[in-house]
């Protein structure tokens, strides 16, 4: 019971954070990094760039994780260069939200970093 409440709360907080930080308002570097982090997690991408005016996301999607080593400079990664068009950034980012355990842990850290909230304590 508690786990489902926490899971629902995390997902609701992520959606609220996405909605509150839409591109129509002032875009700070922190908000842009929040948007990029969601996209990087969902697509397993690197070098994500968001063109808010042209409604485009360009990124390199990592094809083979076995060659990735976070401790070294990865020069020979197999990546797929991608250029995506979105109609609504808010809807696009919400579609990138997943509810598996690994994603939920990532979202807790992301929310904590960007909002300074501790959701686990707030739900108890």
Backbone torsions as a table, in degrees:
resi	resn	phi	psi	omega
1	UNK	NA	-47.8	-179.9
2	UNK	-63.3	-39.6	-178.2
3	UNK	-63.6	-40.5	-179.6
4	UNK	-68.8	-35.0	176.5
5	UNK	-65.9	-42.2	179.3
6	UNK	-66.2	-43.8	178.6
7	UNK	-60.0	-46.0	178.8
8	UNK	-63.4	-41.2	-179.5
9	UNK	-64.7	-41.4	179.1
10	UNK	-63.6	-47.8	-179.5
11	UNK	-63.5	-39.0	177.9
12	UNK	-66.2	-40.9	178.8
13	UNK	-64.8	-39.0	177.7
14	UNK	-63.6	-46.5	179.4
15	UNK	-63.4	-38.6	178.5
16	UNK	-65.8	-41.9	179.4
17	UNK	-63.7	-40.5	177.8
18	UNK	-64.6	-45.5	-179.2
19	UNK	-65.4	-41.4	-178.5
20	UNK	-68.8	-24.7	-177.6
21	UNK	-111.3	49.1	179.0
22	UNK	-75.0	159.2	-174.0
23	UNK	-71.1	-4.6	178.0
24	UNK	-75.2	-24.9	177.4
25	UNK	-84.8	-173.0	179.0
26	UNK	-72.6	128.7	-177.2
27	UNK	-96.4	111.1	175.7
28	UNK	-91.7	165.8	178.4
29	UNK	-61.4	-35.9	-179.5
30	UNK	-64.4	-42.6	178.9
31	UNK	-66.3	-41.4	178.7
32	UNK	-62.4	-40.3	178.0
33	UNK	-66.4	-35.6	176.0
34	UNK	-61.0	-47.6	179.2
35	UNK	-61.0	-45.7	-178.8
36	UNK	-63.8	-37.9	-178.7
37	UNK	-63.4	-40.1	178.6
38	UNK	-63.5	-45.4	-178.5
39	UNK	-67.0	-42.7	179.0
40	UNK	-59.4	-43.2	-179.3
41	UNK	-64.5	-47.6	-174.3
42	UNK	-68.4	-44.5	-175.8
43	UNK	-94.4	-2.3	-174.8
44	UNK	53.2	54.7	-171.5
45	UNK	-112.7	161.2	173.2
46	UNK	-128.1	161.9	176.9
47	UNK	52.9	54.2	179.7
48	UNK	-82.8	131.1	175.8
49	UNK	-129.4	133.1	179.2
50	UNK	-114.2	123.2	174.2
51	UNK	-100.0	98.4	-174.4
52	UNK	-67.6	-28.1	-177.4
53	UNK	-81.6	-37.9	-179.4
54	UNK	-93.0	-1.9	179.8
55	UNK	59.5	51.3	-178.3
56	UNK	-130.0	145.4	171.6
57	UNK	-124.9	122.2	174.3
58	UNK	-112.7	139.1	-177.8
59	UNK	-160.5	166.0	172.8
60	UNK	-112.7	114.9	-179.2
61	UNK	-88.6	126.4	-179.7
62	UNK	-73.9	123.8	-177.2
63	UNK	-86.9	-41.5	-175.1
64	UNK	-122.6	107.1	-179.5
65	UNK	-70.4	-22.0	-174.9
66	UNK	-65.0	-24.2	-179.6
67	UNK	-88.1	-8.6	-175.9
68	UNK	-81.3	130.3	176.1
69	UNK	-132.7	110.6	-176.7
70	UNK	-67.5	-13.6	-177.8
71	UNK	-86.2	-11.3	-177.9
72	UNK	-126.9	166.5	174.1
73	UNK	-77.2	122.4	-175.5
74	UNK	-96.6	98.5	-177.6
75	UNK	-91.6	-23.3	-173.4
76	UNK	-115.2	40.0	176.9
77	UNK	-77.4	140.1	173.3
78	UNK	-81.9	113.0	-178.9
79	UNK	-127.0	155.2	176.2
80	UNK	-112.0	108.3	177.7
81	UNK	-65.4	131.0	-175.1
82	UNK	-132.7	140.2	175.9
83	UNK	-129.3	110.2	-175.2
84	UNK	-112.6	145.7	176.1
85	UNK	-104.7	138.3	174.5
86	UNK	-127.8	147.0	177.3
87	UNK	-84.2	-48.4	179.6
88	UNK	-127.4	121.2	179.7
89	UNK	-62.8	-38.8	179.6
90	UNK	-59.9	-48.6	179.2
91	UNK	-64.5	-40.0	179.2
92	UNK	-61.9	-47.6	-179.2
93	UNK	-66.1	-38.3	177.8
94	UNK	-64.3	-33.1	178.5
95	UNK	-71.0	-16.0	179.1
96	UNK	-86.8	-4.5	-178.3
97	UNK	-82.2	125.8	179.0
98	UNK	-113.8	159.0	-175.2
99	UNK	-114.5	16.9	176.4
100	UNK	-76.1	165.0	-174.5
101	UNK	-61.9	-41.1	-179.2
102	UNK	-63.7	-41.2	178.6
103	UNK	-67.3	-40.6	-179.9
104	UNK	-61.6	-40.5	177.7
105	UNK	-63.4	-41.1	177.3
106	UNK	-62.5	-42.8	-178.8
107	UNK	-65.8	-36.9	177.4
108	UNK	-61.2	-45.9	179.0
109	UNK	-64.6	-41.8	180.0
110	UNK	-62.9	-46.1	178.6
111	UNK	-64.4	-40.2	179.4
112	UNK	-63.6	-42.3	180.0
113	UNK	-66.2	-37.2	-173.2
114	UNK	-95.5	-21.1	-178.2
115	UNK	-119.7	-9.7	-177.3
116	UNK	61.3	27.5	176.5
117	UNK	-103.1	146.5	172.3
118	UNK	-109.4	98.9	-174.7
119	UNK	-65.0	-35.9	-178.3
120	UNK	-61.0	-39.3	178.8
121	UNK	-75.9	-33.1	-178.5
122	UNK	-68.7	-30.6	-177.1
123	UNK	-82.1	-25.8	-175.8
124	UNK	-70.3	NA	NA
